[in-house]
Amino acid sequence: MKCFYIDSVNGRTAFELREAPVPRPKKGEVLVKVRAASLNRGEVLAAIGFHAVHEAKPAGGDCAGEVEVVGEGVTAFRKGDRVLGKARGTFAEYAVMPVELAAAAPANLTWEQAAAVPIVGVTAYEAMCSLGGLRAGETALIAGASSGVGMIGVQIARYLSCRAIGVSRSAEKLAKLKAIGLDVGIRSDGAGFAGKVLEATGGKGVDLAVNLVGGSAFPDCVRSLANKGRLAIVGYVDHKLKAEIDLEAVHGRRLRIFGVSNAMMSAPERAEAMQGFVRDILPGFAAGKITPVVDKVFPFLDLPAAKAYVESDAQLGKVVISMP
């Protein structure tokens, strides 16, 4: 089968097309015929320690497709089922997926839409729900709202009957975000937005802030929090991995700061996060209340061009590759 490997060249990731045998599912796994797979930021952030590629490995982390072969002990799926999920090496014609990281793909989603869900959906779920504790009636701030995680996060807030405030550098992207449920859009390059957040909340601040930008947005995220506010650190698109922290604010307002990353999760932790997402959020996709936003679809063999497009930061939502 055709597949892409990923390697690090001079501090940057690069994809290499290879031929490889079709993998065989082991106990508790299914072999998926890949129909579409999404490109995630972790595929291009070779400069960040957790994402660094030290030797070539199969590329791709999530996909949607049809079950081709069912491994020993698997009863939840059978050949021909439409699934979405997380797996290693999804930029390929076939991929082996652990059954605990697989879910039935909602019938109303295209292959490309379904492929845009797993990683960003579970990440947004952890940042906002399982770790972020967002509850109905609260307000969430999403710095970097036009990203894949951000756009799902905006819709999760609406799905949970919460208010969503989004920060983006692009007025055009903020306008499009309002069409999917963003309540307040703030144009900013990653800093200096706290005053507008406090103004939008009557001086109270937000209950939860999700930082998808990085170090440049961290101080304003802290200043934007209400008493007992929570701050999720998810991404570093600004490539700034360090920031000053206002200890008085954290201490005095009893703030909670936590990280969300797939890099160091154990297999049981990955399964728990996926199952929570499937239980609490995936029904919103099936009901049409949450819609994956696919910015652009590239043919499978154009994966390097898709990577360049992601690195340009031009997209609004997810970039997906489609299998022929």
ChimeraX attribute file (.defattr): number of C-alpha atoms within 10 A of each C-alpha:
attribute: neighborCount
match mode: 1-to-1
recipient: residues
	/A:1	11
	/A:2	15
	/A:3	24
	/A:4	26
	/A:5	19
	/A:6	22
	/A:7	22
	/A:8	18
	/A:9	13
	/A:10	9
	/A:11	13
	/A:12	14
	/A:13	21
	/A:14	21
	/A:15	22
	/A:16	15
	/A:17	15
	/A:18	12
	/A:19	11
	/A:20	12
	/A:21	9
	/A:22	16
	/A:23	12
	/A:24	15
	/A:25	19
	/A:26	16
	/A:27	13
	/A:28	15
	/A:29	22
	/A:30	26
	/A:31	24
	/A:32	30
	/A:33	24
	/A:34	27
	/A:35	26
	/A:36	30
	/A:37	34
	/A:38	29
	/A:39	26
	/A:40	21
	/A:41	17
	/A:42	18
	/A:43	21
	/A:44	22
	/A:45	21
	/A:46	21
	/A:47	15
	/A:48	15
	/A:49	9
	/A:50	13
	/A:51	16
	/A:52	18
	/A:53	22
	/A:54	11
	/A:55	10
	/A:56	15
	/A:57	15
	/A:58	18
	/A:59	22
	/A:60	24
	/A:61	21
	/A:62	30
	/A:63	38
	/A:64	32
	/A:65	28
	/A:66	22
	/A:67	23
	/A:68	19
	/A:69	18
	/A:70	23
	/A:71	21
	/A:72	12
	/A:73	11
	/A:74	16
	/A:75	10
	/A:76	12
	/A:77	19
	/A:78	15
	/A:79	13
	/A:80	13
	/A:81	16
	/A:82	21
	/A:83	24
	/A:84	31
	/A:85	29
	/A:86	29
	/A:87	21
	/A:88	17
	/A:89	23
	/A:90	29
	/A:91	32
	/A:92	28
	/A:93	21
	/A:94	24
	/A:95	29
	/A:96	26
	/A:97	27
	/A:98	22
	/A:99	23
	/A:100	20
	/A:101	21
	/A:102	25
	/A:103	22
	/A:104	18
	/A:105	24
	/A:106	20
	/A:107	12
	/A:108	13
	/A:109	16
	/A:110	15
	/A:111	25
	/A:112	26
	/A:113	23
	/A:114	30
	/A:115	32
	/A:116	33
	/A:117	31
	/A:118	27
	/A:119	23
	/A:120	24
	/A:121	24
	/A:122	27
	/A:123	24
	/A:124	29
	/A:125	26
	/A:126	21
	/A:127	28
	/A:128	24
	/A:129	21
	/A:130	16
	/A:131	16
	/A:132	24
	/A:133	14
	/A:134	22
	/A:135	16
	/A:136	12
	/A:137	13
	/A:138	16
	/A:139	22
	/A:140	29
	/A:141	29
	/A:142	28
	/A:143	30
	/A:144	26
	/A:145	31
	/A:146	29
	/A:147	25
	/A:148	29
	/A:149	28
	/A:150	27
	/A:151	28
	/A:152	27
	/A:153	30
	/A:154	28
	/A:155	24
	/A:156	24
	/A:157	25
	/A:158	21
	/A:159	16
	/A:160	17
	/A:161	15
	/A:162	18
	/A:163	20
	/A:164	26
	/A:165	24
	/A:166	28
	/A:167	29
	/A:168	23
	/A:169	16
	/A:170	15
	/A:171	14
	/A:172	11
	/A:173	20
	/A:174	21
	/A:175	13
	/A:176	13
	/A:177	24
	/A:178	16
	/A:179	9
	/A:180	17
	/A:181	19
	/A:182	23
	/A:183	17
	/A:184	19
	/A:185	24
	/A:186	20
	/A:187	18
	/A:188	17
	/A:189	17
	/A:190	23
	/A:191	17
	/A:192	16
	/A:193	21
	/A:194	19
	/A:195	14
	/A:196	17
	/A:197	26
	/A:198	17
	/A:199	12
	/A:200	17
	/A:201	16
	/A:202	9
	/A:203	14
	/A:204	14
	/A:205	26
	/A:206	28
	/A:207	23
	/A:208	31
	/A:209	31
	/A:210	30
	/A:211	29
	/A:212	26
	/A:213	26
	/A:214	22
	/A:215	23
	/A:216	22
	/A:217	25
	/A:218	27
	/A:219	19
	/A:220	20
	/A:221	29
	/A:222	25
	/A:223	19
	/A:224	27
	/A:225	29
	/A:226	21
	/A:227	17
	/A:228	16
	/A:229	21
	/A:230	27
	/A:231	28
	/A:232	24
	/A:233	20
	/A:234	20
	/A:235	23
	/A:236	20
	/A:237	18
	/A:238	14
	/A:239	14
	/A:240	15
	/A:241	13
	/A:242	11
	/A:243	12
	/A:244	9
	/A:245	11
	/A:246	11
	/A:247	10
	/A:248	9
	/A:249	14
	/A:250	19
	/A:251	11
	/A:252	10
	/A:253	14
	/A:254	14
	/A:255	19
	/A:256	17
	/A:257	15
	/A:258	13
	/A:259	14
	/A:260	18
	/A:261	14
	/A:262	15
	/A:263	10
	/A:264	10
	/A:265	12
	/A:266	10
	/A:267	11
	/A:268	10
	/A:269	12
	/A:270	17
	/A:271	18
	/A:272	15
	/A:273	19
	/A:274	25
	/A:275	18
	/A:276	17
	/A:277	22
	/A:278	21
	/A:279	11
	/A:280	13
	/A:281	21
	/A:282	23
	/A:283	14
	/A:284	18
	/A:285	20
	/A:286	15
	/A:287	11
	/A:288	12
	/A:289	15
	/A:290	22
	/A:291	20
	/A:292	23
	/A:293	20
	/A:294	20
	/A:295	13
	/A:296	16
	/A:297	18
	/A:298	18
	/A:299	14
	/A:300	22
	/A:301	17
	/A:302	12
	/A:303	22
	/A:304	17
	/A:305	12
	/A:306	21
	/A:307	20
	/A:308	11
	/A:309	14
	/A:310	20
	/A:311	14
	/A:312	9
	/A:313	11
	/A:314	13
	/A:315	17
	/A:316	22
	/A:317	23
	/A:318	26
	/A:319	24
	/A:320	26
	/A:321	24
	/A:322	22
	/A:323	19
	/A:324	10
